[in-house]
Amino acid sequence: MPRNYFLLITLALFFSLSYAGVYKHIDENGNVTYSNIPSNDSRRIDLPPIIVVPPVDTGEVEDRITKRRESMKLREQRAQLQNKIAEEEAQLNEVKSEYKDGMPDRLGSERNYQRYLNRVERLREEISAREKNLELMKNDLGKMPEKIR
């Protein structure tokens, strides 16, 4: 018997909650009050049903975002390397123009012929080092992928 009372009370609460509504009351000052308890001069409001949107699988979106970030980083690295190559080529051309195929102009401070020869040797070594740097940077640029798949 006590089990039946419990069942009846539970059902009564369930049905009373399911019939509970939202009531709107506007007082003489124009203040609006919403409540789940009806009062004098209140009217029941029928609200639209709540729409539940299923969750979106974000795994694919996150993969695309990651690929896009990697692609942007790769483009940035390629641009930086191309800028370094352009700078190195400009500096190489500058040194080559000063070198003049092994016969650079003598400077006023090079009255001693050995100083002149030392500068010529230093220019030759710099040209060689810059050409090697340029070759390495171009190889690195060639190894970089164009795009991330």
VEXPA-37092 format. One record per residue (C-alpha): residue number from 0; x, y, z; residue in three letters. Coordinates in Angstrom, 3 decimals, decimal comma. Layout:
<lodo num="NUM" u="X" v="Y" w="Z" residuo="ALA"/>
...
// end
This chain:
<lodo num="0" u="0,000" v="0,000" w="0,000" residuo="MET"/>
<lodo num="1" u="2,727" v="2,581" w="0,830" residuo="PRO"/>
<lodo num="2" u="4,266" v="1,762" w="-2,528" residuo="ARG"/>
<lodo num="3" u="0,992" v="2,732" w="-4,269" residuo="ASN"/>
<lodo num="4" u="0,910" v="6,095" w="-2,440" residuo="TYR"/>
<lodo num="5" u="4,441" v="6,810" w="-3,535" residuo="PHE"/>
<lodo num="6" u="3,528" v="5,995" w="-7,131" residuo="LEU"/>
<lodo num="7" u="0,434" v="8,209" w="-7,007" residuo="LEU"/>
<lodo num="8" u="2,369" v="11,139" w="-5,534" residuo="ILE"/>
<lodo num="9" u="5,101" v="10,760" w="-8,138" residuo="THR"/>
<lodo num="10" u="2,579" v="10,664" w="-10,984" residuo="LEU"/>
<lodo num="11" u="0,703" v="13,679" w="-9,578" residuo="ALA"/>
<lodo num="12" u="3,933" v="15,693" w="-9,394" residuo="LEU"/>
<lodo num="13" u="4,920" v="14,635" w="-12,865" residuo="PHE"/>
<lodo num="14" u="1,599" v="15,684" w="-14,385" residuo="PHE"/>
<lodo num="15" u="1,490" v="18,950" w="-12,455" residuo="SER"/>
<lodo num="16" u="4,995" v="19,829" w="-13,673" residuo="LEU"/>
<lodo num="17" u="4,138" v="18,909" w="-17,214" residuo="SER"/>
<lodo num="18" u="1,156" v="21,266" w="-17,151" residuo="TYR"/>
<lodo num="19" u="3,101" v="24,091" w="-15,554" residuo="ALA"/>
<lodo num="20" u="3,375" v="27,052" w="-17,885" residuo="GLY"/>
<lodo num="21" u="4,835" v="30,499" w="-18,062" residuo="VAL"/>
<lodo num="22" u="2,626" v="33,389" w="-17,040" residuo="TYR"/>
<lodo num="23" u="3,066" v="37,043" w="-17,955" residuo="LYS"/>
<lodo num="24" u="1,805" v="39,824" w="-15,707" residuo="HIS"/>
<lodo num="25" u="1,928" v="43,544" w="-16,492" residuo="ILE"/>
<lodo num="26" u="1,290" v="45,857" w="-13,520" residuo="ASP"/>
<lodo num="27" u="-0,146" v="49,388" w="-13,595" residuo="GLU"/>
<lodo num="28" u="3,373" v="50,927" w="-14,028" residuo="ASN"/>
<lodo num="29" u="4,054" v="48,815" w="-17,112" residuo="GLY"/>
<lodo num="30" u="6,528" v="46,468" w="-15,413" residuo="ASN"/>
<lodo num="31" u="6,475" v="42,987" w="-16,894" residuo="VAL"/>
<lodo num="32" u="6,828" v="39,944" w="-14,645" residuo="THR"/>
<lodo num="33" u="7,200" v="36,343" w="-15,814" residuo="TYR"/>
<lodo num="34" u="6,450" v="33,450" w="-13,494" residuo="SER"/>
<lodo num="35" u="5,504" v="29,800" w="-13,447" residuo="ASN"/>
<lodo num="36" u="2,781" v="30,547" w="-10,881" residuo="ILE"/>
<lodo num="37" u="-0,453" v="32,128" w="-12,139" residuo="PRO"/>
<lodo num="38" u="-1,530" v="35,330" w="-10,409" residuo="SER"/>
<lodo num="39" u="-4,386" v="37,830" w="-10,798" residuo="ASN"/>
<lodo num="40" u="-4,446" v="39,490" w="-14,200" residuo="ASP"/>
<lodo num="41" u="-1,759" v="37,217" w="-15,590" residuo="SER"/>
<lodo num="42" u="-2,082" v="35,348" w="-18,807" residuo="ARG"/>
<lodo num="43" u="-0,465" v="32,141" w="-19,933" residuo="ARG"/>
<lodo num="44" u="2,183" v="32,298" w="-22,669" residuo="ILE"/>
<lodo num="45" u="2,674" v="29,416" w="-25,064" residuo="ASP"/>
<lodo num="46" u="6,386" v="29,168" w="-25,737" residuo="LEU"/>
<lodo num="47" u="7,787" v="27,439" w="-28,800" residuo="PRO"/>
<lodo num="48" u="9,449" v="24,094" w="-28,191" residuo="PRO"/>
<lodo num="49" u="13,141" v="24,061" w="-27,412" residuo="ILE"/>
<lodo num="50" u="15,204" v="23,006" w="-30,384" residuo="ILE"/>
<lodo num="51" u="18,198" v="20,848" w="-29,555" residuo="VAL"/>
<lodo num="52" u="20,958" v="20,949" w="-32,135" residuo="VAL"/>
<lodo num="53" u="23,116" v="17,824" w="-32,285" residuo="PRO"/>
<lodo num="54" u="26,834" v="18,369" w="-31,725" residuo="PRO"/>
<lodo num="55" u="29,064" v="18,859" w="-34,746" residuo="VAL"/>
<lodo num="56" u="32,056" v="16,602" w="-35,321" residuo="ASP"/>
<lodo num="57" u="34,894" v="19,117" w="-35,068" residuo="THR"/>
<lodo num="58" u="37,665" v="16,662" w="-35,867" residuo="GLY"/>
<lodo num="59" u="37,533" v="17,362" w="-39,588" residuo="GLU"/>
<lodo num="60" u="37,371" v="21,119" w="-39,022" residuo="VAL"/>
<lodo num="61" u="40,352" v="21,014" w="-36,663" residuo="GLU"/>
<lodo num="62" u="42,325" v="19,022" w="-39,239" residuo="ASP"/>
<lodo num="63" u="41,577" v="21,656" w="-41,886" residuo="ARG"/>
<lodo num="64" u="42,573" v="24,462" w="-39,518" residuo="ILE"/>
<lodo num="65" u="45,822" v="22,675" w="-38,651" residuo="THR"/>
<lodo num="66" u="46,639" v="22,131" w="-42,333" residuo="LYS"/>
<lodo num="67" u="45,864" v="25,755" w="-43,130" residuo="ARG"/>
<lodo num="68" u="48,146" v="26,962" w="-40,313" residuo="ARG"/>
<lodo num="69" u="50,936" v="24,664" w="-41,490" residuo="GLU"/>
<lodo num="70" u="50,453" v="25,881" w="-45,059" residuo="SER"/>
<lodo num="71" u="50,624" v="29,518" w="-43,942" residuo="MET"/>
<lodo num="72" u="53,767" v="28,794" w="-41,922" residuo="LYS"/>
<lodo num="73" u="55,326" v="27,037" w="-44,924" residuo="LEU"/>
<lodo num="74" u="54,491" v="29,979" w="-47,222" residuo="ARG"/>
<lodo num="75" u="56,016" v="32,359" w="-44,690" residuo="GLU"/>
<lodo num="76" u="59,188" v="30,255" w="-44,432" residuo="GLN"/>
<lodo num="77" u="59,467" v="30,086" w="-48,231" residuo="ARG"/>
<lodo num="78" u="59,049" v="33,859" w="-48,497" residuo="ALA"/>
<lodo num="79" u="61,705" v="34,447" w="-45,828" residuo="GLN"/>
<lodo num="80" u="64,114" v="32,097" w="-47,571" residuo="LEU"/>
<lodo num="81" u="63,462" v="33,746" w="-50,935" residuo="GLN"/>
<lodo num="82" u="64,161" v="37,144" w="-49,353" residuo="ASN"/>
<lodo num="83" u="67,426" v="35,841" w="-47,877" residuo="LYS"/>
<lodo num="84" u="68,398" v="34,442" w="-51,285" residuo="ILE"/>
<lodo num="85" u="67,693" v="37,812" w="-52,917" residuo="ALA"/>
<lodo num="86" u="69,771" v="39,610" w="-50,259" residuo="GLU"/>
<lodo num="87" u="72,636" v="37,141" w="-50,655" residuo="GLU"/>
<lodo num="88" u="72,565" v="37,520" w="-54,456" residuo="GLU"/>
<lodo num="89" u="72,663" v="41,322" w="-54,108" residuo="ALA"/>
<lodo num="90" u="75,625" v="41,131" w="-51,738" residuo="GLN"/>
<lodo num="91" u="77,401" v="38,631" w="-54,016" residuo="LEU"/>
<lodo num="92" u="76,939" v="40,922" w="-57,018" residuo="ASN"/>
<lodo num="93" u="78,277" v="43,834" w="-54,979" residuo="GLU"/>
<lodo num="94" u="81,396" v="41,893" w="-53,967" residuo="VAL"/>
<lodo num="95" u="81,894" v="40,636" w="-57,552" residuo="LYS"/>
<lodo num="96" u="81,666" v="44,180" w="-58,891" residuo="SER"/>
<lodo num="97" u="84,355" v="45,237" w="-56,409" residuo="GLU"/>
<lodo num="98" u="86,477" v="42,173" w="-57,277" residuo="TYR"/>
<lodo num="99" u="86,443" v="42,936" w="-61,034" residuo="LYS"/>
<lodo num="100" u="87,555" v="39,444" w="-62,093" residuo="ASP"/>
<lodo num="101" u="90,598" v="39,430" w="-59,844" residuo="GLY"/>
<lodo num="102" u="91,779" v="42,940" w="-60,684" residuo="MET"/>
<lodo num="103" u="90,080" v="45,286" w="-58,193" residuo="PRO"/>
<lodo num="104" u="91,099" v="48,913" w="-58,015" residuo="ASP"/>
<lodo num="105" u="93,827" v="49,696" w="-55,530" residuo="ARG"/>
<lodo num="106" u="92,722" v="51,789" w="-52,594" residuo="LEU"/>
<lodo num="107" u="94,731" v="54,732" w="-51,303" residuo="GLY"/>
<lodo num="108" u="95,372" v="52,883" w="-48,061" residuo="SER"/>
<lodo num="109" u="96,986" v="50,008" w="-49,974" residuo="GLU"/>
<lodo num="110" u="100,386" v="51,552" w="-50,756" residuo="ARG"/>
<lodo num="111" u="101,833" v="48,287" w="-49,559" residuo="ASN"/>
<lodo num="112" u="101,238" v="45,742" w="-52,363" residuo="TYR"/>
<lodo num="113" u="100,737" v="42,927" w="-49,826" residuo="GLN"/>
<lodo num="114" u="97,680" v="44,755" w="-48,404" residuo="ARG"/>
<lodo num="115" u="96,216" v="44,843" w="-51,886" residuo="TYR"/>
<lodo num="116" u="96,865" v="41,127" w="-52,382" residuo="LEU"/>
<lodo num="117" u="95,311" v="40,363" w="-48,978" residuo="ASN"/>
<lodo num="118" u="92,174" v="42,304" w="-49,945" residuo="ARG"/>
<lodo num="119" u="91,989" v="40,502" w="-53,280" residuo="VAL"/>
<lodo num="120" u="92,284" v="37,149" w="-51,485" residuo="GLU"/>
<lodo num="121" u="89,652" v="38,195" w="-48,924" residuo="ARG"/>
<lodo num="122" u="87,264" v="39,227" w="-51,745" residuo="LEU"/>
<lodo num="123" u="87,845" v="35,877" w="-53,520" residuo="ARG"/>
<lodo num="124" u="87,096" v="33,974" w="-50,284" residuo="GLU"/>
<lodo num="125" u="83,985" v="36,069" w="-49,666" residuo="GLU"/>
<lodo num="126" u="82,728" v="35,394" w="-53,190" residuo="ILE"/>
<lodo num="127" u="83,321" v="31,675" w="-52,702" residuo="SER"/>
<lodo num="128" u="81,556" v="31,666" w="-49,304" residuo="ALA"/>
<lodo num="129" u="78,554" v="33,638" w="-50,627" residuo="ARG"/>
<lodo num="130" u="78,231" v="31,320" w="-53,638" residuo="GLU"/>
<lodo num="131" u="78,213" v="28,305" w="-51,307" residuo="LYS"/>
<lodo num="132" u="75,620" v="29,971" w="-49,072" residuo="ASN"/>
<lodo num="133" u="73,489" v="30,757" w="-52,092" residuo="LEU"/>
<lodo num="134" u="73,731" v="27,185" w="-53,330" residuo="GLU"/>
<lodo num="135" u="72,722" v="25,804" w="-49,910" residuo="LEU"/>
<lodo num="136" u="69,777" v="28,178" w="-49,595" residuo="MET"/>
<lodo num="137" u="68,546" v="27,313" w="-53,099" residuo="LYS"/>
<lodo num="138" u="68,824" v="23,597" w="-52,241" residuo="ASN"/>
<lodo num="139" u="66,811" v="24,201" w="-49,058" residuo="ASP"/>
<lodo num="140" u="64,187" v="26,073" w="-51,063" residuo="LEU"/>
<lodo num="141" u="64,036" v="23,221" w="-53,574" residuo="GLY"/>
<lodo num="142" u="63,501" v="20,674" w="-50,778" residuo="LYS"/>
<lodo num="143" u="60,594" v="22,619" w="-49,274" residuo="MET"/>
<lodo num="144" u="57,216" v="21,323" w="-50,382" residuo="PRO"/>
<lodo num="145" u="55,096" v="23,727" w="-52,427" residuo="GLU"/>
<lodo num="146" u="51,904" v="22,956" w="-50,498" residuo="LYS"/>
<lodo num="147" u="50,792" v="20,811" w="-47,604" residuo="ILE"/>
<lodo num="148" u="48,374" v="18,130" w="-48,726" residuo="ARG"/>
// end
